[in-house]
Amino acid sequence: MFSRVEQLAWEREKLSDFACLSSESRGRIKPESDSDIRTIFQHDRDRIIHSKAFRRLKHKTQVFIAPEGDHYRTRLTHTLEVSQIARTIARALKLNEDLVEAIALGHDLGHTPFGHAGEAALSEITGADFKHNLQSLRVVDLIEKRSSGSRGLNLSVEVRDGILNHTGANKPLTLEGEIVRIADRVAYINHDIDDALRAGIIADSDLPAKAISILGNTHSERIDVMVRDLINSSWQHGEIRRSAEVKAATKELRSFLFENVYIGSEGKSEEGKAKRLLKLLYEFFMENIDYIPDEYLEFEKNYKQAVIDYIAGMTDRYAINLGRKYFIPTPWFDKNR
């Protein structure tokens, strides 16, 4: 059996001097005894995978709201693509693949139903920017329960930091966290182009020619160029970085997506309805607080925050079904006819 102690020794021998070793983790908020099989980051990964919030990602919007087509990405498939890309990079750079995987799998647990439209709705409700990375941390620290019944997943400092700082102004503590931060962007830029092409919202000929000439003509070519560039540039400079050319081309593709897919496109036509639905649900639950599950009130006595937590955790179809249940009258049928 390849025990935890043997794995720790393997990391010290094989990983880069810049890697975050499992044996050097800053630990958990609440101290726990170590597993005899898994390292701390492997244990974190498994807790995330077995969480309810992780399972719900399969029915949360990536770009298209509750898509009927079988091949469009959801928040879960996005998460798996981020994990795959990040692990490839980490392995090539001899960094901690287990830490990268745990951060990647947990980074979007706080995303709302209906994607960024859901975030916008909750921001308007609260009067402050709703940040999915902050909510992701709240999910793993407070909202999720472990099988033992204890509140929160009690993840390591490094995984929690990577989840919190996968987006925004602050840099992660570890190089592994920086990898996930870039892998997230590599994943969504490329798969959102792929989905928009499949939906007929854009055509290959619409993609910016200069960026495509640098990154490649196909989905797989572009990911390969971005990943290889990151690996080679990081080895060359001794830090996580991309070449100026590839970074600029990637930024151009991202701007193209905002202009042609994310804002005002046919694929976003239902966002107004989605936002109104979440606002209606918020108002309904604030007036009927007993309708939200008790588990959201066990740790949060502020009703407004409890309702936000409940709504943020919903899948697209669950929110839609609640809208039908609470706001659309059920026709009366005469059973004696």
GIWO-V471671 format. One record per pair of residues at least 6 apart in sequence whose ideal C-beta (glycine too) atoms are under 6 Angstrom apart, sorted by the first residue. I is the first residue (numbers start at 1). J is the second residue. D is the distance in whole Angstrom. If there is no record, write none. Layout:
I/J/D  I/J/D
This chain:
4/35/6  4/36/6  4/37/6  4/39/6  7/39/6  8/22/6  8/23/5  11/21/5  11/22/6  15/94/5  16/94/4  16/95/6  18/175/6  19/95/5  19/96/5  20/96/5  20/99/6  20/158/6  20/174/4  20/176/6  22/39/4  22/40/5  22/41/5  25/40/5  25/156/5  25/158/6  26/157/4  28/154/5  28/156/6  30/154/5  35/43/6  40/156/5  41/98/4  41/99/4  41/102/5  42/98/5  44/102/4  44/155/5  44/156/5  44/159/5  45/101/5  45/102/4  47/153/5  48/54/6  48/105/5  48/106/4  51/144/5  53/109/4  53/139/5  53/144/6  56/315/5  57/75/4  57/76/4  57/79/6  58/74/6  58/76/4  59/315/4  59/316/6  59/317/5  60/75/4  60/111/6  60/113/6  60/315/6  61/114/5  61/115/4  61/316/6  62/73/4  62/74/6  62/75/6  62/78/5  63/192/5  63/195/6  64/72/6  64/267/5  65/114/5  65/270/5  65/274/6  66/316/4  66/317/6  72/195/5  73/191/5  73/195/6  75/108/6  75/111/5  79/108/6  81/187/4  82/104/5  82/183/5  82/184/5  82/187/5  83/101/6  83/104/4  83/105/6  85/183/4  85/186/6  85/187/6  86/100/5  86/104/5  86/179/5  86/180/5  86/183/4  87/97/5  87/100/6  87/101/6  89/179/5  89/230/6  89/231/6  90/97/5  90/100/4  90/179/6  91/97/5  92/231/5  93/234/6  95/175/6  95/176/5  96/176/5  99/158/6  99/176/4  100/176/5  100/179/6  102/159/5  103/159/6  103/162/3  103/177/6  103/180/5  104/180/5  106/163/5  107/163/5  107/166/4  109/136/5  109/139/5  110/132/5  110/135/3  110/136/3  110/139/5  111/132/5  112/118/3  112/119/5  112/312/5  113/314/5  113/315/6  113/316/5  113/319/5  114/274/4  114/316/6  117/271/4  117/274/5  117/275/5  118/278/6  119/130/5  121/275/4  121/278/4  121/279/6  122/130/4  123/129/5  123/130/4  125/282/5  133/164/6  133/167/5  135/312/5  136/163/5  137/163/6  137/164/5  140/153/5  140/155/5  141/152/5  142/152/6  142/299/5  143/309/6  144/153/5  151/299/6  158/174/6  161/172/6  161/173/5  162/172/5  162/177/4  162/180/6  165/172/4  166/180/5  166/181/5  166/184/6  172/178/5  175/240/5  178/240/4  186/226/5  189/253/5  189/254/5  190/219/6  190/222/5  190/223/5  192/257/6  194/219/5  196/202/5  196/261/5  199/267/6  201/261/6  201/265/5  201/266/6  201/267/5  202/260/6  208/252/5  208/256/5  211/249/4  211/252/4  211/253/5  214/245/6  214/249/4  215/222/4  215/225/5  215/249/5  216/222/5  216/225/5  229/242/6  229/243/5  229/246/4  230/242/5  233/241/5  233/242/5  233/243/5  234/240/5  234/241/6  277/323/5  278/311/6  281/311/6  282/307/6  284/326/6  285/291/6  285/292/5  285/307/5  286/307/6  289/303/5  292/310/5  296/306/5  296/309/5  296/310/5  297/306/5  300/306/4
